[in-house]
Amino acid sequence: MSERPGAVVLGGSLAGLLAARVLAGRAGRVTVVERDTLPDGPRPRRGVPQARHVHQLWSGGARALEALLPGLTARLLAGGAHRLPVTTDMVALSPHGWFRRWDESQFMLLCTRDLLDATVRELVLADRRIEVAGRTEVLGLTGTRTAVTGVRLRPLDGSGAYTLAAPLVVDATGLASRAPHWLTALGLPAPAVREVDAGFAYATRLHRAPEGAQERFPVVNVQPVPSTGRPGRGGVLMPVENGHWLVTLYGTRGGEPTTDPGDFMRYAREELRHPVIAELLEHAEPLTDIAYSRSTVNRRHFYERLPVWPENFVVLGDAVAAFNPVYGQGMSVAARGATALGGAVREHGWGRPGLARRAQRAIARPVAAAWALAIGQDVFYPGATEAGPGRRDRLLAAYVGRLMYTATGNGRVARRVTDVMSLERRAESLLAPDILLAAAMGPLRPPLGMPPLTTEERKAAGLL
């Protein structure tokens, strides 16, 4: 280990690496503490079990990443990632009908999580001010209820625990974060936490796309209908690098897909609201076994609401709020959160009293919109919460449902919803007078009766 770091970041996944990036310019040397061994190149890592499933980087997150790591987008595209305009290259069945393919308002970057993580690692760790303490676990924080002074660590090679002092500790350990316990051990209150767990299970398989559809193809998304009475079932077909399609099927309690490879096509054909994904897969070649996961809970810790907050400690990424992956928000929120951390350091000043609290509040802002959109649907599935949806949940869902219905036939509303989903606008923009009026009027065009695939796309996929 080199000289005392200016900051310690706990966790070497996307959020942790981005935090190290923004802090290296202000804090000097940054140590990233990681329990796993970070791989070279685009390979899976045990600490990211959800990496086998579909991921998307909304434009708000992509722009934040590009600002933090100039050249990242070009590297991803050179590695085979796709930049798809939204909703131009989306074929999506919402709970209220098929979305039309309106002109681009925002975009998505699509690739496997392995490619994204490897590219981010390469760019971040090229900075000599950032070093990784791998195969090391975190035992807890050191300090008092007023200020954190460092972190207790233990290498997994059995060499013995030690304390690493630092003027700033960032927890980016994700769903496994023990930050609430660490805070109470220092004599501080635990944060309020809310969980909405619809019991989603995910089954994912990689396919080789038909030859004609390997260069370019839209995202195909069949969404479930949230309901308090029956399970939801959905699926996503996403073009990724190397001419492949990554397909994830998912369902809530009582409607889960299975790990049986032979059941994958049946579920896509018979359990989803439309068989379009199964029809497309008839002409695609399966390449892998089924990857399965149940780590889909929405969990948010309201650290920003605590009446007191210690100096020198910040929580970031999934350790603050983890989202059901179906909404594709987690990576974008992590990128925007790292940007907020960097902005707080820049504006308030490195080492100044109150920096950690200011940063924690800034990190909470990009979380809010994504959280509202995620739980606004998941709360209605059976067993998602102990008490079920409350009055506020029902009012919010009613309005969002009306917006989504309007978006199927109103391009202006569809673009505004996309702006919020992609974290380019705040959720409050959905309450603007012109959007309220449009929602009251409803769709301007009639509903579509079938998936809006073009003739060329159907030919390329072997459907014609």
C-alpha positions as CSV (number, residue, x, y, z in Angstrom):
1,M,0.0,0.0,0.0
2,S,1.3,3.4,-0.9
3,E,1.1,6.6,1.2
4,R,-2.0,7.6,3.0
5,P,-4.8,8.1,0.4
6,G,-6.8,11.3,0.0
7,A,-9.9,9.2,-0.2
8,V,-11.0,5.5,0.2
9,V,-13.7,4.1,-2.0
10,L,-15.3,0.9,-0.8
11,G,-16.4,-1.2,-3.8
12,G,-14.9,-1.5,-7.3
13,S,-18.0,-1.8,-9.5
14,L,-19.3,0.9,-11.7
15,A,-20.3,3.4,-8.9
16,G,-17.1,2.9,-7.0
17,L,-14.8,3.4,-10.0
18,L,-16.7,6.5,-11.0
19,A,-16.4,7.9,-7.5
20,A,-12.6,7.3,-7.6
21,R,-12.4,9.1,-10.9
22,V,-14.2,12.2,-9.7
23,L,-12.2,12.3,-6.4
24,A,-8.7,11.7,-7.9
25,G,-8.7,15.2,-9.3
26,R,-9.4,16.8,-5.9
27,A,-8.2,14.4,-3.3
28,G,-5.0,13.2,-5.0
29,R,-4.4,9.5,-4.4
30,V,-7.6,7.3,-4.1
31,T,-7.6,3.7,-2.9
32,V,-10.5,1.4,-4.1
33,V,-11.1,-1.4,-1.8
34,E,-12.6,-4.5,-3.5
35,R,-13.5,-7.9,-2.1
36,D,-13.1,-9.6,-5.5
37,T,-10.3,-9.7,-8.0
38,L,-11.1,-7.2,-10.8
39,P,-10.7,-9.1,-14.1
40,D,-8.8,-7.9,-17.1
41,G,-11.0,-7.4,-20.1
42,P,-14.8,-8.1,-20.5
43,R,-15.2,-11.1,-18.2
44,P,-17.8,-11.8,-15.5
45,R,-17.2,-11.0,-11.9
46,R,-18.7,-12.8,-8.9
47,G,-19.6,-9.6,-7.2
48,V,-22.0,-8.6,-10.0
49,P,-24.3,-11.6,-10.4
50,Q,-26.9,-9.5,-12.2
51,A,-24.4,-8.8,-15.0
52,R,-25.8,-11.8,-17.1
53,H,-29.1,-10.0,-17.7
54,V,-30.0,-7.1,-20.0
55,H,-28.6,-3.7,-19.1
56,Q,-29.1,-0.4,-20.8
57,L,-27.5,3.0,-20.3
58,W,-30.0,5.8,-20.8
59,S,-28.7,9.0,-22.4
60,G,-28.6,10.8,-19.1
61,G,-26.2,8.2,-17.7
62,A,-24.3,7.9,-20.9
63,R,-23.6,11.6,-21.0
64,A,-22.6,11.6,-17.4
65,L,-20.2,8.8,-18.1
66,E,-18.7,10.5,-21.1
67,A,-18.2,13.7,-19.2
68,L,-16.3,11.7,-16.5
69,L,-14.4,9.5,-18.9
70,P,-14.0,11.3,-22.2
71,G,-13.8,8.8,-25.1
72,L,-15.8,6.1,-23.3
73,T,-18.7,6.2,-25.8
74,A,-16.3,5.8,-28.8
75,R,-14.6,2.8,-27.1
76,L,-17.9,1.1,-26.4
77,L,-19.1,1.6,-30.0
78,A,-15.8,0.3,-31.3
79,G,-16.3,-2.7,-29.0
80,G,-19.7,-3.5,-30.6
81,A,-22.1,-1.5,-28.4
82,H,-25.2,0.0,-30.1
83,R,-26.5,3.6,-29.8
84,L,-30.2,3.4,-30.4
85,P,-32.4,6.5,-30.6
86,V,-35.5,6.5,-28.4
87,T,-38.2,5.8,-29.2
88,T,-37.3,5.4,-32.9
89,D,-35.6,2.1,-32.3
90,M,-37.9,0.7,-29.7
91,V,-40.7,-1.8,-30.2
92,A,-42.4,-1.7,-26.9
93,L,-45.8,-3.0,-25.6
94,S,-46.7,-0.9,-22.6
95,P,-49.5,-1.7,-20.2
96,H,-51.6,0.6,-22.3
97,G,-50.7,-0.5,-25.8
98,W,-47.9,-0.4,-28.3
99,F,-45.7,2.7,-28.3
100,R,-45.2,4.4,-31.6
101,R,-41.7,4.8,-32.9
102,W,-41.5,8.6,-32.6
103,D,-38.5,10.6,-33.8
104,E,-35.4,10.6,-31.5
105,S,-35.6,12.6,-28.3
106,Q,-33.0,10.7,-26.3
107,F,-31.0,7.5,-26.8
108,M,-29.7,4.3,-25.1
109,L,-26.3,2.7,-25.2
110,L,-26.7,-1.1,-25.3
111,C,-24.0,-3.7,-24.7
112,T,-23.2,-6.4,-22.2
113,R,-22.4,-5.4,-18.7
114,D,-19.0,-7.1,-19.0
115,L,-18.0,-4.8,-21.9
116,L,-19.2,-1.7,-20.1
117,D,-17.4,-2.6,-16.8
118,A,-14.2,-3.5,-18.6
119,T,-14.1,-0.3,-20.6
120,V,-14.8,1.8,-17.5
121,R,-12.1,-0.1,-15.5
122,E,-9.5,0.4,-18.2
123,L,-10.1,4.2,-18.4
124,V,-10.3,4.7,-14.6
125,L,-7.4,2.6,-13.6
126,A,-5.2,4.2,-16.2
127,D,-5.0,7.1,-13.7
128,R,-1.9,6.5,-11.6
129,R,-3.5,8.3,-8.7
130,I,-6.0,5.4,-8.3
131,E,-5.0,2.1,-6.9
132,V,-7.0,-1.0,-6.0
133,A,-6.7,-3.0,-2.8
134,G,-8.1,-6.3,-4.1
135,R,-9.2,-9.4,-2.2
136,T,-9.9,-7.2,0.9
137,E,-13.1,-7.0,3.0
138,V,-14.4,-4.1,5.0
139,L,-14.9,-4.5,8.7
140,G,-16.2,-1.1,9.6
141,L,-15.6,2.6,9.9
142,T,-13.3,4.3,12.4
143,G,-14.1,7.6,14.0
144,T,-16.9,9.1,16.0
145,R,-20.5,10.1,15.5
146,T,-19.3,13.5,14.3
147,A,-16.5,12.5,11.9
148,V,-15.3,9.3,10.1
149,T,-11.5,9.0,10.2
150,G,-10.9,5.9,8.1
151,V,-11.9,2.3,7.6
152,R,-11.0,-1.1,9.1
153,L,-9.9,-3.6,6.5
154,R,-8.9,-7.3,6.4
155,P,-7.2,-8.9,3.4
156,L,-8.6,-12.3,2.4
157,D,-5.1,-13.8,2.3
158,G,-5.1,-13.9,6.1
159,S,-2.4,-11.3,6.6
160,G,-4.3,-9.5,9.4
161,A,-6.7,-6.6,9.8
162,Y,-5.5,-3.0,9.6
163,T,-6.8,0.5,9.7
164,L,-6.6,2.8,6.6
165,A,-7.0,6.4,7.6
166,A,-8.5,8.8,5.1
167,P,-10.1,12.2,5.0
168,L,-13.0,10.8,3.0
169,V,-14.6,7.4,2.8
170,V,-17.1,6.6,0.1
171,D,-19.3,3.5,0.4
172,A,-20.1,2.0,-3.0
173,T,-20.5,-1.6,-1.9
174,G,-24.0,-1.9,-3.5
175,L,-26.8,-4.1,-2.1
176,A,-24.4,-5.7,0.4
177,S,-23.7,-2.3,2.0
178,R,-23.5,-2.3,5.8
179,A,-23.5,1.5,6.1
180,P,-26.6,1.5,8.3
181,H,-24.9,-0.8,10.8
182,W,-21.6,1.2,10.6
183,L,-23.5,4.4,11.4
184,T,-25.3,2.9,14.4
185,A,-21.9,1.5,15.6
186,L,-20.7,5.1,15.7
187,G,-23.7,6.2,17.8
188,L,-25.7,7.6,14.9
189,P,-29.3,6.8,13.9
190,A,-30.0,4.3,11.1
191,P,-31.6,5.8,8.0
192,A,-35.2,5.3,7.0
193,V,-35.5,2.6,4.4
194,R,-38.2,1.5,2.0
195,E,-38.4,-1.8,0.1
196,V,-40.7,-2.7,-2.7
197,D,-40.2,-6.3,-3.7
198,A,-42.5,-7.6,-6.4
199,G,-40.6,-10.9,-6.4
200,F,-39.3,-10.6,-9.9
201,A,-37.2,-13.5,-11.2
202,Y,-35.1,-13.2,-14.3
203,A,-34.1,-15.8,-16.8
204,T,-31.6,-14.7,-19.5
205,R,-30.1,-16.3,-22.5
206,L,-27.6,-15.0,-25.2
207,H,-28.5,-15.7,-28.8
208,R,-26.8,-15.2,-32.2
209,A,-29.2,-13.0,-34.2
210,P,-30.2,-13.9,-37.7
211,E,-27.6,-12.8,-40.1
212,G,-29.6,-9.9,-41.5
213,A,-30.3,-8.5,-38.0
214,Q,-26.8,-8.6,-36.6
215,E,-25.8,-5.1,-37.5
216,R,-28.8,-3.2,-36.4
217,F,-32.1,-4.1,-34.8
218,P,-34.5,-2.4,-32.3
219,V,-35.0,-3.2,-28.7
220,V,-38.2,-5.3,-28.3
221,N,-39.9,-5.0,-25.0
222,V,-43.1,-6.6,-23.8
223,Q,-44.1,-5.1,-20.5
224,P,-46.3,-6.6,-17.9
225,V,-49.5,-5.0,-16.5
226,P,-49.1,-4.1,-12.8
227,S,-51.9,-5.5,-10.8
228,T,-52.7,-6.3,-7.2
229,G,-54.4,-9.5,-8.3
230,R,-52.2,-11.5,-10.6
231,P,-48.5,-12.0,-11.5
232,G,-46.8,-9.8,-14.1
233,R,-44.8,-11.4,-16.9
234,G,-42.5,-9.6,-19.4
235,G,-39.5,-9.9,-21.7
236,V,-36.8,-7.8,-23.4
237,L,-34.8,-8.6,-26.5
238,M,-31.7,-6.3,-26.7
239,P,-29.1,-6.2,-29.4
240,V,-25.6,-6.3,-27.9
241,E,-22.1,-6.7,-29.4
242,N,-20.8,-9.4,-31.7
243,G,-24.2,-9.7,-33.6
244,H,-25.9,-11.2,-30.5
245,W,-29.3,-10.7,-28.9
246,L,-29.5,-10.8,-25.1
247,V,-33.0,-11.9,-24.1
248,T,-34.3,-11.6,-20.6
249,L,-37.7,-13.1,-19.5
250,Y,-39.1,-12.1,-16.1
251,G,-42.1,-12.6,-13.9
252,T,-43.3,-11.8,-10.4
253,R,-44.4,-14.2,-7.7
254,G,-46.5,-17.0,-9.1
255,G,-45.5,-16.1,-12.7
256,E,-41.7,-16.6,-12.6
257,P,-39.8,-18.1,-15.6
258,T,-37.8,-21.3,-14.8
259,T,-34.2,-22.3,-15.3
260,D,-35.2,-25.0,-17.7
261,P,-33.7,-24.2,-21.2
262,G,-36.6,-26.1,-22.8
263,D,-39.1,-23.8,-21.1
264,F,-37.6,-20.6,-22.3
265,M,-39.4,-20.4,-25.7
266,R,-42.7,-21.7,-24.2
267,Y,-42.6,-18.9,-21.6
268,A,-41.9,-16.3,-24.3
269,R,-44.6,-17.5,-26.5
270,E,-47.4,-18.4,-24.0
271,E,-46.9,-16.3,-20.9
272,L,-46.1,-12.9,-22.3
273,R,-48.8,-10.5,-23.5
274,H,-47.6,-10.9,-27.1
275,P,-45.5,-13.6,-28.6
276,V,-43.3,-11.3,-30.7
277,I,-40.1,-12.2,-28.8
278,A,-40.7,-15.9,-29.3
279,E,-41.4,-15.3,-33.0
280,L,-38.0,-13.5,-33.3
281,L,-36.1,-16.2,-31.4
282,E,-37.4,-18.9,-33.8
283,H,-34.7,-17.7,-36.2
284,A,-32.0,-17.0,-33.6
285,E,-29.4,-19.5,-32.3
286,P,-29.1,-20.0,-28.5
287,L,-25.5,-19.7,-27.3
288,T,-25.6,-20.1,-23.5
289,D,-27.4,-21.7,-20.7
290,I,-30.0,-19.9,-18.7
291,A,-28.7,-17.3,-16.2
292,Y,-31.2,-16.8,-13.4
293,S,-31.5,-14.2,-10.7
294,R,-34.0,-13.0,-8.0
295,S,-32.0,-10.0,-6.9
296,T,-34.6,-7.5,-8.1
297,V,-35.8,-5.7,-5.0
298,N,-36.2,-1.9,-5.0
299,R,-34.5,-0.7,-1.8
300,R,-33.9,3.0,-0.9
301,H,-32.0,4.3,2.1
302,F,-33.0,7.9,2.9
303,Y,-29.6,9.1,4.2
304,E,-30.3,12.6,3.1
305,R,-33.1,12.9,5.7
306,L,-31.0,12.0,8.7
307,P,-30.9,14.9,11.2
308,V,-27.1,14.4,11.7
309,W,-24.5,13.2,9.3
310,P,-20.8,12.5,10.1
311,E,-18.1,14.4,8.3
312,N,-16.0,12.5,5.8
313,F,-18.4,9.8,4.8
314,V,-20.6,9.5,1.7
315,V,-22.8,6.6,0.4
316,L,-23.3,6.2,-3.4
317,G,-24.9,4.0,-6.0
318,D,-26.9,0.8,-5.1
319,A,-25.8,1.3,-1.5
320,V,-28.2,4.3,-1.5
321,A,-30.9,3.0,-3.8
322,A,-31.1,-0.3,-5.8
323,F,-33.7,-0.6,-8.5
324,N,-35.5,-3.5,-10.2
325,P,-33.3,-4.0,-13.2
326,V,-36.3,-4.1,-15.6
327,Y,-36.4,-0.3,-15.6
328,G,-32.7,0.0,-16.6
329,Q,-32.0,2.9,-14.2
330,G,-29.3,1.6,-11.9
331,M,-26.2,2.4,-14.0
332,S,-27.4,5.8,-15.1
333,V,-28.3,6.7,-11.5
334,A,-24.8,5.6,-10.4
335,A,-23.2,7.8,-13.1
336,R,-25.3,10.8,-12.2
337,G,-24.6,10.2,-8.5
338,A,-20.8,10.2,-9.1
339,T,-21.2,13.5,-11.1
340,A,-23.2,15.0,-8.1
341,L,-20.4,13.9,-5.8
342,G,-17.8,15.6,-8.0
343,G,-19.9,18.7,-8.2
344,A,-20.3,19.0,-4.4
345,V,-16.5,18.7,-4.0
346,R,-15.9,21.3,-6.6
347,E,-18.5,23.8,-5.4
348,H,-18.1,23.4,-1.6
349,G,-14.3,22.7,-1.5
350,W,-12.3,19.7,-0.7
351,G,-11.9,19.1,3.1
352,R,-14.3,21.8,4.1
353,P,-16.8,21.1,7.0
354,G,-20.2,20.0,5.8
355,L,-18.9,18.6,2.5
356,A,-20.1,15.0,3.1
357,R,-23.6,16.1,4.0
358,R,-23.9,18.4,1.0
359,A,-22.6,15.6,-1.2
360,Q,-25.1,13.1,0.2
361,R,-28.0,15.4,-0.5
362,A,-26.8,16.0,-4.0
363,I,-26.5,12.3,-4.7
364,A,-30.2,11.8,-3.6
365,R,-31.5,14.0,-6.4
366,P,-31.0,11.7,-9.4
367,V,-32.3,8.9,-7.2
368,A,-35.7,10.5,-6.7
369,A,-37.0,10.4,-10.3
370,A,-35.8,6.8,-10.9
371,W,-37.3,5.7,-7.6
372,A,-40.7,7.1,-8.3
373,L,-40.9,5.5,-11.7
374,A,-39.7,2.1,-10.4
375,I,-41.9,1.7,-7.4
376,G,-44.9,3.4,-9.1
377,Q,-45.4,0.1,-10.9
378,D,-43.8,-2.5,-8.7
379,V,-45.9,-1.6,-5.6
380,F,-49.0,-3.0,-7.3
381,Y,-47.8,-6.6,-7.6
382,P,-48.9,-9.1,-5.1
383,G,-46.8,-9.1,-1.9
384,A,-44.5,-6.2,-3.0
385,T,-45.1,-4.5,0.3
386,E,-46.6,-5.6,3.6
387,A,-49.4,-3.0,3.5
388,G,-49.9,-2.8,-0.3
389,P,-50.0,0.5,-2.2
390,G,-51.0,3.5,-0.3
391,R,-53.2,6.4,-1.4
392,R,-50.2,8.4,-2.7
393,D,-49.0,5.3,-4.6
394,R,-52.5,5.0,-6.2
395,L,-52.7,8.6,-7.2
396,L,-49.2,8.6,-8.7
397,A,-49.9,5.4,-10.6
398,A,-53.1,6.7,-11.9
399,Y,-51.5,9.8,-13.3
400,V,-48.4,7.9,-14.7
401,G,-50.8,5.4,-16.2
402,R,-52.7,8.2,-17.9
403,L,-49.4,9.6,-19.2
404,M,-48.3,6.3,-20.6
405,Y,-51.6,5.8,-22.3
406,T,-51.4,9.2,-23.8
407,A,-47.8,8.6,-24.9
408,T,-48.9,5.7,-27.1
409,G,-50.5,8.3,-29.4
410,N,-49.0,11.6,-28.6
411,G,-45.3,12.2,-29.6
412,R,-44.8,15.2,-27.4
413,V,-45.9,13.4,-24.2
414,A,-43.9,10.3,-25.3
415,R,-40.7,12.4,-25.6
416,R,-41.3,14.1,-22.2
417,V,-41.7,10.7,-20.5
418,T,-38.6,9.5,-22.3
419,D,-36.7,12.6,-21.0
420,V,-37.6,11.7,-17.4
421,M,-36.9,7.9,-17.9
422,S,-33.4,8.8,-19.4
423,L,-32.7,11.2,-16.4
424,E,-32.4,14.2,-18.7
425,R,-35.3,15.9,-17.0
426,R,-36.6,15.8,-13.4
427,A,-39.9,14.1,-12.7
428,E,-41.5,17.4,-11.9
429,S,-41.5,18.2,-15.6
430,L,-44.3,15.6,-16.0
431,L,-46.5,18.1,-14.1
432,A,-46.0,21.0,-16.4
433,P,-49.3,22.6,-17.5
434,D,-48.9,21.5,-21.2
435,I,-48.3,17.9,-20.2
436,L,-51.2,17.9,-17.7
437,L,-53.5,19.2,-20.4
438,A,-52.2,16.6,-22.9
439,A,-52.8,13.8,-20.4
440,A,-56.3,15.0,-19.8
441,M,-57.0,14.9,-23.6
442,G,-55.5,11.5,-24.1
443,P,-53.8,10.0,-27.3
444,L,-54.1,12.0,-30.5
445,R,-53.7,8.9,-32.7
446,P,-55.4,5.6,-32.6
447,P,-53.8,2.5,-30.9
448,L,-51.5,0.2,-32.9
449,G,-52.8,-3.3,-33.3
450,M,-49.5,-5.1,-33.8
451,P,-45.7,-4.6,-33.1
452,P,-44.4,-1.7,-35.1
453,L,-41.6,-3.6,-36.8
454,T,-40.8,-2.3,-40.3
455,T,-40.9,-4.6,-43.3
456,E,-37.1,-4.5,-43.5
457,E,-36.8,-5.5,-39.9
458,R,-39.2,-8.4,-40.3
459,K,-37.3,-9.6,-43.4
460,A,-33.9,-9.3,-41.5
461,A,-35.3,-11.3,-38.6
462,G,-36.7,-14.1,-40.8
463,L,-40.3,-13.3,-40.2
464,L,-41.1,-12.7,-43.9
